[in-house]
Structures are given as C-alpha cells and as structure tokens.
Amino acid sequence: MNLYYRRKQKALDRLFNGKIKIIDEETSVRLVGSCSTWDEKVAAGLLVAKSGSHIHLINDVQVANLPEEKISAPSESDMSLEGKTPDVLIIGGGVVGCAIARELSKNNLNILLIEKEYDVATQATSRSDGMIHPGIDIRPGLVKKIYNNRGNSLYPKLTEDLEVDFERTGQYLCFDNINLLPIAALSTFYYNATVAGHCKLIMRKKLKRLEPSISDDVKFALFFDGAGIVCPFNITIALAENAIENGAEIALSTIALSMECSKNLITGEHTITSVTTNRGTIYPKLVINAAGVFADEIAEMAHDRFFSIHPRKGTSLILDKKAKANINTIYSLISGRAKKHHSKGGGMVSTVHGNVLVGPDAVETALKEDYTTEAENLNGVLNKQRQIAPWMKHKDIIAYFSGIRAATYEEDFIVEKGRQTTNILHIAGIQSPGLTAAPALGLAAEELAVSILREHMKVEKNPNFNPKRSRIVQTVTMTPEERNQLIKNNPDYGQIICRCEEVSKGEILDAIRRPLKCTTLDGIKRRVRPTAGRCQGGFCGPNILKLISEETGIPMKEVVKGHEGSNILFGERGNEADE
Amino acid sequence: MRAAIYSLGKGGMRLMNRYDVVIIGGGPAGLSAAKAASSEGACVLLTEREQRLGGILKQCIHDGFGLIKYGEKLSGSEYASREIHALDDLDIDIRKLTFVSKITKHENTPYCFTIDLVSASGVETVAAKTIVLATGCRERTAKQIEIHGTRPAGVITAGSAQYYLNIMGQMPGKNCVILGSGDIGLIMARRLTIEGANVLGVYEAKSTPSGLRRNIYQCLDDYNIPLHLSKTVSKVHGKNRVEGVTIVDVDEQMKPVDGTEEYVPCDTLVLSVGLIPENELAESLGVEISQFTKGPVCDENYMTSVKGVFSCGNALHVNDLADYVSESGYAAGKAAANFINDSNDFSAEVKFSEDFLYAVPQRISSPDANLTLYFRSRYERGKTRLTVKSKDGVILTKHYHDLRPPEMEKLNFNISDAGLSSGDYIELIMEREY
C-alpha cells in the first residue's frame, strides 16, 4: 500500500478505532469494515478519496440498523422486450440517458433506452434547478470541467434545434465584504481562463440598477455571462422525443434486474451477454450505464463496480410568479461575515417559466429515492438565501421538493469504458453540473460507443437523422393574432383548462399524443405546465385526469399522478361493496 | 343595443364590442351583479371560464343555501339554478368557456378598459366602461401550510374532493383524514361518510373550529366523526399513495409540540385549510389589496382603489353564506351600472380595532352613504357591545350575545348625521358586556 493510503489508514484508525480498513485494488480502492452511522461511512469515504482521482473509491463499509429502502420498481411484467438484440442498450432515462439516445440516433444503430419509471426525467433530472453553469466552482483538471464547458457551449444550438426555451441570463456571484474586492478583481483573470463565457467585476451601483432586488448588503459582484437557464424536463423530453423520431426506442416502466456475463479466462475480462428486465431478456452488443444514483448497482451487475455513489439530497423551493418581478437572472452570495456552514451552493434562479427557484441545500443521505422534505431544510434554504434576497416571503412559496444527487467520492464525473467488462460504458457520478454537461456527455458517449461497436460491426451514419424537433405550441406566449389563427384551426386551443398557467385543452391533448407517450398527471404538468401554478391543480386536476382517461382509454381509477401506484381515484362512487 | 367601436390596433382597424359593464365570473356574485347592472339599463357582458354558470355552487349538493335570500333551504345547485334563471328575461351577453387573459386600462376614453377574451371561437378584445370582478376564491394548498414528508397521490383539497365526488361521481378516498375544520371540510366529512368512506377524524390546528356551528352539528356530530382541536398534520407518509399522516399537537402560537407525534394510517388527506380570494386580475390592474381580507380595498359601492373596477363575493372577502355573496354582487353590479367617472375626491376611512379580523368596506366615498358593513371578530367572545363612532360621536351601537370568527356579521347604517368630511374616519370598537 502506498504512503498516501497508509497515512489515510492511520487517520481512519484514529477516528473509527480500527474498524474501517483500506484495501488497495490498483484501479480502485475499497473501504471495508463497519461503523455506526451513514454520515460516518460517508466521512470515511471522503477522507480517503482523492478529489478528481481516476482511482475511485468503493465504499463497502457496513452500517448497522440502516433503514431498508424499497426502491420503486414496476410491478407489471411482460415479454414485450424478450429476445431483442439492440446494438446499444441505455439504462436510465434522465437527461444524460436521453442525450445519449439522441446523439446515438445520428447513426444507423438499433438503440433501446430503458427507464424504470412511467416517464423520462423523473428523478435527479426533474429536481435540477435548471441552471446552465459557467463552471465557477469546478477546478480545471476535473472531468466535469471539460464536459461542463463543452455542454454549456452546445446549448444554444441544441435548444434551437429542439425548440426548447433557453436563456443566457448570466449569473451574479455577490460579495458583502468589501475587503474581498482585490481578490475578486484578480480572480476575474482566473475565471476568464477557465469558465464558459466571460467574467467581469460589477460594483454595487450598477448591480443595483441591473438587479434591484439584491440585498443592500452586497458591495460588489462578479458577473458571469456564460450562465443560463433551461427547463430540465423540457430539454430531457425533447431529447427523448427527438431520439424516438430518429429511430431509437424508449421503453418506460422497464427495469434492469440482472445481467449475464461471460468471462474471458485469459484476460479475466467480462462481457455482458444479456440483460434481464421485467419485460424479458435483452441481448445488447453494448450497454450504457446512465442510471444516476443506481449507476454503481448497474456496474455491479456487469461485474465492473469500481466506484460508489453516495446520494446527496437537496431541497429547493418555488416562488409564485408574482415574485418573479424581483429577479431577472441568477444570483448567489459569497458571505464574508456568516460563518461558512456546510451547505454549499444554492442561489436564486429565475426560471424559464417565470417562477423563481430558490436553493438547493446539500445533505448526505443513505436513501437513493427519499424525496421527502423537512421543515428544517426548507427554512435553512429560505434563511440562507434571504441574506441576498431579503424580499422573499414565506407566503410566496407555492411548492418545494427535494432531489438526490448521484455523487461519487471523488466528486467527479465518470465517462469511460468498463474497466473489467468489455461492452459497457459508464456515464456515472453525474451530479451538478450534469444538466449543463448532458449534451457533451451525449456526444462523448456516442463517440465511445461507436468506437467500441466498430470493433464488431460496421457503423454508418443515419441518413435520415433530423436534428429538429418541434415543440408543443404554447398559446399564452403567442400574439393575439397567432393565437386567434390557431384557435380557428383547432378550437381546443381556445379552451383554457389550467387558469393559473393559462394552458388550453389543445396543449394538454398534444402532450398526451406526443411520440413519447405521456399518461400521468405529473407528465402532463412537466410538458405543458397545468397544475404547476398557485392553485397546484385544485381546479384543473380533475379535468386533466378526465382528459387523460378519455384520450388514452385508461379508466379514470387507473390514471396515476406520477409513479406506479399513485392512483388518484378509487373508482365510481356507490361501488364500495365490490371490494 | 350593442355598440361597437373601431380601434386602431397593430392589425389595423378592428371592430370591437363594447359594454357598460363587464362582469368576470359567473358564480353567485357575478350572476347577481349581471342581474343588477342589466336591470339598471346597462349593456352587460358576463364571462365564465367553465362550461356552466353557477361557480362552486354547482358542486354543492348539500342544503342550507338561500335561507336569507329566499327564506328556504335550498341545495347549492338549486340556488344557482334560481340565480341563473333570474337572468332569463334580461338582455345580457353571456360567454361561457371564456377565459379573461388580460385587462388593460386606458386613459381619456369613456370605455377605459379593454378585456382580452380567449374561447373556442378565438381571441377577442372587448371594451368596457366598468368591470366587476366576481372571480371567487381558491383553496389553500398543502404547500402553503407547509406539510412535509412525501408527495404522494391522495393529498387533495376539500373542493377537489367535492368535485370528484359530486360532479364526476368518483371516490377520491376510502380512509380519510381531514385537516382543517373549514365549512367545505366539514361538508366533505359527511359526504365521504355517506358514500361509504371511513372518515377517521377532522383535525384543526386552532383551538376553536373554523366552520359554522350548524355544520359541526350536522356534519360531524350526527355522523360520529371526531373533531380534534389544537392538532395538525406535520408529515405525509407513503411513496406513491398516501399511507398515513403524522399528527402533532400545536401550542397557542400554532407551533408543533415535540413528543406529541401520532401516526394515523389513511389513504387520503383532505385539506380544508382556508380560502384565498382570487385577485390576480385585480392586481394586474394595480388594485390595492387588503392584508386582512386578501381582497381589494373597496368603498360602500364595492369600488376598488382603481376607478371603475368593482369587486364582490368571495373575490372581495371570503363569505360563509352564498346569500351574502349574491347581496354584494347585486350591489356591485348596480353601482357599476350607475358609475359616473367624475372627480369625486371624498374619501373617509373605516378603522377597526385589533378585536376585528376585518371589516368591509374599508373606505367611504360619500358623506351621506348608506353603509352595509360586513365584519368578523378575531376571537370567540361572549356578550359584546359594538360601537360605530365618528370623531364627533356615536353613530350606532349594537349588542351581540356572542361573536365567532367563522360567523360573519352584517351592519346597515347611514352616516349622513355624522357630518364626515374627506380625510375623516369612522371607527369600529368592540367592548365586553356583563
């Protein structure tokens, strides 16, 4: 064991009374033993792991009495995918998986993406704050630096092709301590060499003119023009739809349960021969692991687990549109006065939908799908951001939610071929700035995938590839003349179902009828925004449920909110005796 | 009698319908406003975003409506039907399935409002001399009262539950916990029980019920549904559908008391935690909103701080009886029809002590006004003497046996003897009587 690990072992021994041991496995390093809490396990992992290192840490430390987590998995099973032989099987329908599917569809390949939920973009992706980062706090040398900056530059063209709203709002990093001015002024040179876009210093007077709602305590700010905003659902759904239009197949409520591998006795390498799902066994040439918080478990199935994911939860809140008047861009505070507490990041983000998103914080958790919220996190986020946005009121909050980041102990992205398994690609450890990086990760995965596949087959370009995808019309943003014409052609666009967000029946029907079928209330909400407003679906929820049922033939009591088992209704009244 | 003007918009000359009064919302307030305005001879447009008139009354199949207005016990839908038929012989333009997307105020023209309407026949702009906002109210949501935990299906507002059950004929829950003792919550406790659901209890964070007394007797006591005061739901459990809720005791400051957590298994959490007047359109016009009612500040004619814009019904303040909603609608409609855009500068304030939750109207715009004043007490109290005073003396005294926040009270009086001048005020005071 090298000196570094021997030193770390000593530190571990001191902290954990010799209960945790380091095993150096050359391409990765493994922690074994036991400790009493999850936080201790994470602390041990972070102590040993080297930030950005390619030697990844596998944390196998046992924690006693951890609550058992029941992962949401589709209960239905059939044989609809049995015997399929896709060239590429992508596991995971988040923004990364969908970006990969879309980029791969530029080639004449048989592509299948599986996602265990009823829709794409339901887990980490849907809980992102929608920021396209300039990469302020990512140091050069990290894998994520490359993909952040590349992804950032791909967004304008991509969102134009896919007709997704994207705004280069820019971002203010604000300072309340004037003594930091010289350092900040110097740092613009560093930032201009390392971030996407440009950085410049702005003094208080000008800042107050540009963003009047920023706290008076702010003395100056660094402005990053490379920052932007996008809707995380819209971009993911657009990527998925475009992939489907170009020939890729997306199978929803489909979960990878196990894999069969063959082992090369000479090299010791594994090759995945089949992947068993709840819809039959699939025989892919190549598997791409884009499984988010489950990426380490998918790697394990493929005998290629060389990293661990430690889930990190963040809580964000959404303010009523009325609060949007206060903010045009993105801003956050570097406070020189408040004692630095652990919750890093977070800020005020003006979203493309005209709301304000506040947060998120960062809390380690043992649970990969624990999206519960707690009062203390909500108040923590609110109080922290009030330092810079003192106008924020409790009553402006219309919704709050939490998401789970898929962090590795190295806090960096993994974008590489399998280490022990020949036909898998890992696009793993994708936490912030995953949304920004996604287009670049899609391209990188395509390149790697094609080079692996070329060893076995001829890969040609897809001659029919169409990079364009058309959006669902949005009547509220149209001019009266355009809107009038649209309604004359189809009166459904003139019947407003959701009055908070002003969404018509026509738009809701469009959402249901798109290439990627959408049958859930949350799915409709993510596509065209009914129920996302201040009444949170109190008025229009029942009408949308009825539309889904009428349009798809799904009985009303089978229509779900988002996930399997999230049925809204129990059937017709008066039928109680049946059960 | 329809008038039309030409306007020069971006698209060139366009024919535009114009009205004396445009009423937004076809619930009981809007219906009465339309009747009153039309009876006064005004040219009236009534817009309704739903398919049918009647507003929330359509889904209120329980009785208790119309006691004041008709001297009978009607169901909400019967009451609505009477109000709708009251317009039968009047010449009123009624547009259903029509959504108001924008109102714009213009200066130096008698038709100083333009209203953008969206419907299946297209986008149309109409002009109006006055506007009556009868937009009703909406329910507070789980997020607004900060319930934490998971976000499963099965957390619904009482009004949505009522819609599912009474309009769609669908069961929204089987084992239900009801949070909040507002009237709709109490009504739904009974309604769900009648339909075979198991209502485990009604939980109220305050130490006194929020609903009308008659609803406590008729909806809970008669069906043996327990009412738990000073308790609230702190957390929702269940990943996909509600599996249970955590109930906690709350102290006088409404803060949860540690160690009192109790888990109640259920599949549905019905919320009846308050109503908020809908005033997004009012706000877009710059109408001043009262922090007490969450509705516009208005004068004795129901005119808001923006001249020519009137407010009534639950959009003005949340009423507990539809009869009062109709009453304010009628008065607002009548005043809108008779509105003259003059430069009346008289303004006196209606002040009230901390004992009041609110009083409406908040302003008086004539020294000899006949006032219909609605108020609620902030606290439950026994024998009380209420005095209306001007700086020169007492205008009115009234004695109450008791006063409760859920029960709105009404006063009628004339202020001409008080000799008010502009800038003066009248004051409402409560005193305990022995």
Chai-1 contact restraints between the chains, C-beta under 6 A:
chainA,res_idxA,chainB,res_idxB,connection_type,confidence,min_distance_angstrom,max_distance_angstrom,comment,restraint_id
A,T372,B,G149,contact,1.0,0.0,6.0,A-B,restraint_1
A,T372,B,T150,contact,1.0,0.0,6.0,A-B,restraint_2
A,T373,B,H148,contact,1.0,0.0,6.0,A-B,restraint_3
A,E374,B,H148,contact,1.0,0.0,6.0,A-B,restraint_4
A,A375,B,H148,contact,1.0,0.0,6.0,A-B,restraint_5
A,A399,B,K143,contact,1.0,0.0,6.0,A-B,restraint_6
A,P480,B,V123,contact,1.0,0.0,6.0,A-B,restraint_7
A,E481,B,G11,contact,1.0,0.0,6.0,A-B,restraint_8
A,R483,B,V123,contact,1.0,0.0,6.0,A-B,restraint_9
A,N484,B,G122,contact,1.0,0.0,6.0,A-B,restraint_10
A,N484,B,V123,contact,1.0,0.0,6.0,A-B,restraint_11
A,I487,B,G122,contact,1.0,0.0,6.0,A-B,restraint_12
A,K488,B,G122,contact,1.0,0.0,6.0,A-B,restraint_13
A,P491,B,A120,contact,1.0,0.0,6.0,A-B,restraint_14
A,G494,B,V118,contact,1.0,0.0,6.0,A-B,restraint_15
A,G494,B,S119,contact,1.0,0.0,6.0,A-B,restraint_16
A,G494,B,A120,contact,1.0,0.0,6.0,A-B,restraint_17
A,Q495,B,L97,contact,1.0,0.0,6.0,A-B,restraint_18
A,Q495,B,A120,contact,1.0,0.0,6.0,A-B,restraint_19
A,I496,B,F99,contact,1.0,0.0,6.0,A-B,restraint_20
A,C535,B,R138,contact,1.0,0.0,6.0,A-B,restraint_21
A,Q536,B,T141,contact,1.0,0.0,6.0,A-B,restraint_22
A,G538,B,E139,contact,1.0,0.0,6.0,A-B,restraint_23
A,G538,B,T157,contact,1.0,0.0,6.0,A-B,restraint_24
A,G538,B,S160,contact,1.0,0.0,6.0,A-B,restraint_25
A,P542,B,Y163,contact,1.0,0.0,6.0,A-B,restraint_26
A,P542,B,Y164,contact,1.0,0.0,6.0,A-B,restraint_27
A,M556,B,Q170,contact,1.0,0.0,6.0,A-B,restraint_28
A,K561,B,A153,contact,1.0,0.0,6.0,A-B,restraint_29
A,H563,B,N240,contact,1.0,0.0,6.0,A-B,restraint_30
A,G565,B,N240,contact,1.0,0.0,6.0,A-B,restraint_31
A,G565,B,R241,contact,1.0,0.0,6.0,A-B,restraint_32
A,S566,B,A153,contact,1.0,0.0,6.0,A-B,restraint_33
A,S566,B,N240,contact,1.0,0.0,6.0,A-B,restraint_34
A,S566,B,R241,contact,1.0,0.0,6.0,A-B,restraint_35
A,I568,B,A153,contact,1.0,0.0,6.0,A-B,restraint_36
A,L569,B,Q170,contact,1.0,0.0,6.0,A-B,restraint_37
A,F570,B,M171,contact,1.0,0.0,6.0,A-B,restraint_38
A,F570,B,K174,contact,1.0,0.0,6.0,A-B,restraint_39
A,G571,B,M171,contact,1.0,0.0,6.0,A-B,restraint_40
A,E572,B,G169,contact,1.0,0.0,6.0,A-B,restraint_41
A,R573,B,G169,contact,1.0,0.0,6.0,A-B,restraint_42
A,R573,B,M171,contact,1.0,0.0,6.0,A-B,restraint_43
A,R573,B,E195,contact,1.0,0.0,6.0,A-B,restraint_44
A,E576,B,G196,contact,1.0,0.0,6.0,A-B,restraint_45
